[in-house]
């Protein structure tokens, strides 16, 4: 079910329900609708919060001018690598 809240915040839900929802059958949504049959939910993995926090923090640091974009990319990748390394050593 696609909620009104989802629609009002322009959050696109890649689900079968979206294929027939009249709010998403406009030309603007067409490229996204065409992708739905090929989408797959991300696997649930224990390390995802660490990966997500790592790259989101790096992006925020770049956007706020705390670090350069290049530094943010390096820092974000280091956080992702750390999370993946910790997960693989378990």
Backbone as a printed PyTorch tensor [residue, N CA C, xyz], in Angstrom:
tensor([[[  0.8410,  -1.1760,   0.0000],
         [  0.0000,   0.0000,   0.0000],
         [  0.8830,   1.2350,   0.0000]],

        [[  0.5600,   2.1520,  -0.8650],
         [  1.2840,   3.4080,  -0.9420],
         [  0.5070,   4.4410,  -0.1440]],

        [[  1.1200,   4.9640,   0.8730],
         [  0.4190,   5.9020,   1.7560],
         [  0.3910,   7.3070,   1.1710]],

        [[ -0.5320,   8.1050,   1.6490],
         [ -0.6020,   9.5090,   1.2520],
         [  0.6760,  10.2260,   1.6640]],

        [[  1.2020,   9.8860,   2.8310],
         [  2.4360,  10.4990,   3.3100],
         [  3.5600,  10.2730,   2.3070]],

        [[  3.6920,   9.0540,   1.8170],
         [  4.7140,   8.7210,   0.8360],
         [  4.5610,   9.5940,  -0.4020]],

        [[  3.3310,   9.7540,  -0.8360],
         [  3.0640,  10.5720,  -2.0160],
         [  3.3900,  12.0380,  -1.7640]],

        [[  2.9800,  12.5850,  -0.6200],
         [  3.1880,  13.9990,  -0.3270],
         [  4.6540,  14.3710,  -0.1980]],

        [[  5.4750,  13.4530,   0.2490],
         [  6.9010,  13.7750,   0.3750],
         [  7.6820,  13.3900,  -0.8830]],

        [[  6.9710,  13.0110,  -1.9330],
         [  7.5890,  12.6080,  -3.2000],
         [  8.5360,  11.4230,  -3.0310]],

        [[  8.1730,  10.5230,  -2.1390],
         [  8.9450,   9.3000,  -1.9680],
         [  8.3860,   8.2590,  -2.9190]],

        [[  9.2220,   7.7430,  -3.7460],
         [  8.8140,   6.7550,  -4.7390],
         [  9.0290,   5.3570,  -4.1730]],

        [[  7.9680,   4.5840,  -4.0860],
         [  8.0470,   3.2230,  -3.5900],
         [  8.1230,   2.2680,  -4.7720]],

        [[  9.2370,   1.6050,  -4.9300],
         [  9.4090,   0.6680,  -6.0450],
         [  8.7110,  -0.6420,  -5.7050]],

        [[  7.4100,  -0.6690,  -5.9370],
         [  6.6290,  -1.8690,  -5.6400],
         [  5.6210,  -2.1180,  -6.7500]],

        [[  5.0600,  -3.2980,  -6.7400],
         [  4.0590,  -3.6360,  -7.7430],
         [  2.8390,  -2.7210,  -7.6530]],

        [[  2.5040,  -2.2610,  -6.4490],
         [  1.3710,  -1.3470,  -6.2790],
         [  1.5810,  -0.0490,  -7.0580]],

        [[  2.7950,   0.3730,  -7.1600],
         [  3.1070,   1.6220,  -7.8410],
         [  2.7920,   1.5410,  -9.3320]],

        [[  2.9100,   0.3500,  -9.9040],
         [  2.6580,   0.1870, -11.3350],
         [  1.2480,   0.6040, -11.7390]],

        [[  0.3080,   0.4610, -10.8360],
         [ -1.0860,   0.7670, -11.1560],
         [ -1.6170,   1.9930, -10.4220]],

        [[ -0.7870,   2.6510,  -9.6540],
         [ -1.2200,   3.8370,  -8.9140],
         [ -1.2630,   5.0260,  -9.8730]],

        [[ -2.4170,   5.6560, -10.0020],
         [ -2.5960,   6.7400, -10.9680],
         [ -1.6680,   7.9310, -10.7090]],

        [[ -1.1890,   8.0870,  -9.4840],
         [ -0.2850,   9.1990,  -9.1860],
         [  1.0590,   9.0390,  -9.8790]],

        [[  1.3970,   7.8190, -10.2340],
         [  2.7070,   7.5480, -10.8170],
         [  2.6420,   7.1410, -12.2840]],

        [[  1.5180,   7.3280, -12.9340],
         [  1.4000,   6.9460, -14.3370],
         [  1.5910,   8.1310, -15.2760]],

        [[  2.1790,   9.2020, -14.7780],
         [  2.4500,  10.3730, -15.6140],
         [  3.7510,  10.1690, -16.3800]],

        [[  3.9640,  10.9900, -17.3830],
         [  5.2000,  10.9100, -18.1680],
         [  6.4400,  11.1200, -17.3040]],

        [[  6.3260,  11.9900, -16.3080],
         [  7.4750,  12.2700, -15.4420],
         [  7.9350,  11.0230, -14.6860]],

        [[  7.0020,  10.1770, -14.2950],
         [  7.3430,   8.9730, -13.5330],
         [  7.6690,   7.7770, -14.4260]],

        [[  7.4070,   7.8820, -15.7020],
         [  7.5680,   6.7520, -16.6240],
         [  8.9330,   6.0520, -16.5520]],

        [[ 10.0500,   6.7830, -16.5430],
         [ 11.3450,   6.0860, -16.4760],
         [ 11.4940,   5.2350, -15.2130]],

        [[ 10.9260,   5.6940, -14.1130],
         [ 11.0350,   4.9620, -12.8530],
         [ 10.1030,   3.7540, -12.8390]],

        [[  8.9210,   3.9320, -13.3850],
         [  7.9500,   2.8380, -13.4610],
         [  8.5270,   1.6870, -14.2890]],

        [[  9.2220,   2.0330, -15.3560],
         [  9.8160,   1.0090, -16.2330],
         [ 10.8780,   0.1810, -15.5100]],

        [[ 11.4770,   0.7450, -14.4630],
         [ 12.5310,   0.0290, -13.7340],
         [ 11.9880,  -0.9550, -12.6950]],

        [[ 10.7630,  -0.7860, -12.2670],
         [ 10.2350,  -1.5910, -11.1600],
         [ 10.3510,  -3.1000, -11.3870]],

        [[ 10.0230,  -3.6060, -12.5720],
         [ 10.1520,  -5.0690, -12.7300],
         [ 11.5720,  -5.5920, -12.5210]],

        [[ 12.5560,  -4.7140, -12.6140],
         [ 13.9520,  -5.1280, -12.4530],
         [ 14.5180,  -4.8240, -11.0780]],

        [[ 13.7030,  -4.2940, -10.1840],
         [ 14.2180,  -3.9330,  -8.8620],
         [ 14.2360,  -5.1320,  -7.9230]],

        [[ 15.1050,  -5.0370,  -6.9580],
         [ 15.2240,  -6.0790,  -5.9440],
         [ 15.5650,  -5.3870,  -4.6220]],

        [[ 14.8930,  -5.7850,  -3.5880],
         [ 15.1810,  -5.1960,  -2.2810],
         [ 16.6050,  -5.5470,  -1.8480]],

        [[ 17.2290,  -4.6130,  -1.1630],
         [ 18.5610,  -4.8610,  -0.6280],
         [ 18.4640,  -5.9690,   0.4180]],

        [[ 19.4180,  -6.8630,   0.4120],
         [ 19.4550,  -7.9080,   1.4230],
         [ 19.5900,  -7.2920,   2.8120]],

        [[ 19.0290,  -7.9380,   3.7750],
         [ 19.1790,  -7.4930,   5.1570],
         [ 20.5230,  -8.0240,   5.6540]],

        [[ 21.4060,  -7.1020,   5.9720],
         [ 22.7290,  -7.4860,   6.4600],
         [ 23.0300,  -6.6920,   7.7220]],

        [[ 23.7050,  -7.3220,   8.6230],
         [ 23.9610,  -6.7120,   9.9270],
         [ 24.8560,  -5.4820,   9.8440]],

        [[ 25.7010,  -5.4070,   8.8270],
         [ 26.6460,  -4.3030,   8.7450],
         [ 26.0930,  -3.0830,   8.0050]],

        [[ 24.8910,  -3.1670,   7.4520],
         [ 24.3820,  -2.0520,   6.6630],
         [ 24.3300,  -0.7250,   7.4300]],

        [[ 23.8900,  -0.6950,   8.6700],
         [ 23.8720,   0.5970,   9.3720],
         [ 25.2500,   1.2680,   9.4160]],

        [[ 26.3010,   0.4980,   9.5820],
         [ 27.6470,   1.0750,   9.5980],
         [ 28.0420,   1.6220,   8.2260]],

        [[ 27.6970,   0.8990,   7.1830],
         [ 27.9920,   1.3620,   5.8220],
         [ 27.2180,   2.6430,   5.5420]],

        [[ 25.9360,   2.6150,   5.8440],
         [ 25.0690,   3.7670,   5.5850],
         [ 25.5290,   5.0050,   6.3510]],

        [[ 25.8010,   4.8430,   7.6170],
         [ 26.2660,   5.9680,   8.4360],
         [ 27.5940,   6.4910,   7.9160]],

        [[ 28.4600,   5.5870,   7.5160],
         [ 29.7790,   5.9950,   7.0120],
         [ 29.6880,   6.8930,   5.8020]],

        [[ 28.9160,   6.4790,   4.7860],
         [ 28.8750,   7.3230,   3.5950],
         [ 28.0020,   8.5550,   3.7950]],

        [[ 26.9510,   8.4540,   4.6100],
         [ 26.1210,   9.6280,   4.8560],
         [ 26.8910,  10.7110,   5.6140]],

        [[ 27.7040,  10.2960,   6.5650],
         [ 28.5260,  11.2510,   7.3080],
         [ 29.5090,  11.9380,   6.3730]],

        [[ 30.1190,  11.1600,   5.5030],
         [ 31.0860,  11.7340,   4.5630],
         [ 30.4120,  12.7310,   3.6230]],

        [[ 29.2440,  12.3910,   3.1310],
         [ 28.5130,  13.3090,   2.2470],
         [ 28.1770,  14.5970,   2.9850]],

        [[ 27.6920,  14.4620,   4.2090],
         [ 27.3280,  15.6470,   4.9950],
         [ 28.5380,  16.5390,   5.2550]],

        [[ 29.6800,  15.9280,   5.5210],
         [ 30.8880,  16.7210,   5.7640],
         [ 31.2680,  17.5280,   4.5220]],

        [[ 31.1080,  16.9170,   3.3500],
         [ 31.4130,  17.6370,   2.1120],
         [ 30.3960,  18.7400,   1.8600]],

        [[ 29.1300,  18.4380,   2.0470],
         [ 28.0850,  19.4340,   1.8010],
         [ 28.1820,  20.6280,   2.7430]],

        [[ 28.6360,  20.3790,   3.9480],
         [ 28.7320,  21.4680,   4.9270],
         [ 30.0850,  22.1800,   4.8670]],

        [[ 30.9590,  21.7500,   3.9640],
         [ 32.2470,  22.4140,   3.8040],
         [ 33.2910,  22.0210,   4.8330]],

        [[ 33.0290,  21.0100,   5.6260],
         [ 34.0010,  20.5760,   6.6370],
         [ 35.2150,  19.9210,   5.9950]],

        [[ 34.9860,  19.2380,   4.8650],
         [ 36.0720,  18.6020,   4.1190],
         [ 35.7940,  18.7910,   2.6320]],

        [[ 36.8150,  18.5960,   1.8230],
         [ 36.6220,  18.6960,   0.3750],
         [ 35.8690,  17.4510,  -0.1120]],

        [[ 35.3630,  17.5360,  -1.3180],
         [ 34.6660,  16.3890,  -1.9040],
         [ 35.6170,  15.1950,  -1.9990]],

        [[ 36.8410,  15.4400,  -2.4010],
         [ 37.8300,  14.3540,  -2.5030],
         [ 38.0690,  13.6930,  -1.1550]],

        [[ 38.2000,  14.5210,  -0.1160],
         [ 38.3970,  13.9690,   1.2300],
         [ 37.1780,  13.1730,   1.6790]],

        [[ 36.0020,  13.6800,   1.3570],
         [ 34.7730,  12.9850,   1.7350],
         [ 34.7030,  11.6180,   1.0610]],

        [[ 35.0950,  11.5480,  -0.1900],
         [ 35.0870,  10.2640,  -0.8970],
         [ 36.0490,   9.2730,  -0.2450]],

        [[ 37.2200,   9.7560,   0.0900],
         [ 38.2160,   8.8980,   0.7500],
         [ 37.7100,   8.4610,   2.1250]],

        [[ 37.1800,   9.4160,   2.8930],
         [ 36.6880,   9.1040,   4.2380],
         [ 35.5000,   8.1430,   4.1930]],

        [[ 34.5890,   8.3970,   3.2730],
         [ 33.4210,   7.5220,   3.1470],
         [ 33.8170,   6.1080,   2.7740]],

        [[ 34.7260,   5.9890,   1.8210],
         [ 35.1760,   4.6530,   1.4140],
         [ 35.8930,   3.9570,   2.5600]],

        [[ 36.6630,   4.6900,   3.3420],
         [ 37.3540,   4.0890,   4.4900],
         [ 36.3500,   3.5450,   5.5050]],

        [[ 35.2740,   4.2990,   5.7420],
         [ 34.2350,   3.8350,   6.6800],
         [ 33.5270,   2.5970,   6.1430]],

        [[ 33.2460,   2.5870,   4.8580],
         [ 32.6090,   1.4180,   4.2390],
         [ 33.5290,   0.2100,   4.3330]],

        [[ 34.7940,   0.4070,   3.9960],
         [ 35.7630,  -0.6930,   4.0720],
         [ 35.8730,  -1.2330,   5.4930]],

        [[ 35.8630,  -0.3340,   6.4780],
         [ 35.9480,  -0.7450,   7.8820],
         [ 34.7370,  -1.5880,   8.2640]],

        [[ 33.5690,  -1.1740,   7.8380],
         [ 32.3370,  -1.9160,   8.1550],
         [ 32.3500,  -3.2940,   7.4940]],

        [[ 32.7780,  -3.3490,   6.2430],
         [ 32.8380,  -4.6290,   5.5270],
         [ 33.8910,  -5.5530,   6.1260]],

        [[ 35.0050,  -4.9850,   6.5200],
         [ 36.0700,  -5.7730,   7.1390],
         [ 35.5900,  -6.3640,   8.4720]],

        [[ 34.9310,  -5.5510,   9.2600],
         [ 34.4090,  -6.0260,  10.5540],
         [ 33.3920,  -7.1320,  10.3370]],

        [[ 32.5650,  -6.9780,   9.3160],
         [ 31.5330,  -7.9890,   9.0420],
         [ 32.1520,  -9.2970,   8.5580]],

        [[ 33.2110,  -9.2200,   7.7690],
         [ 33.8110, -10.4370,   7.2310],
         [ 34.6570, -11.1690,   8.2670]],

        [[ 35.0570, -10.4840,   9.3240],
         [ 35.8760, -11.1330,  10.3510],
         [ 35.0330, -11.8320,  11.4070]],

        [[ 33.7130, -11.7090,  11.2920],
         [ 32.8280, -12.3470,  12.2720],
         [ 32.6440, -13.8120,  11.9590]]])
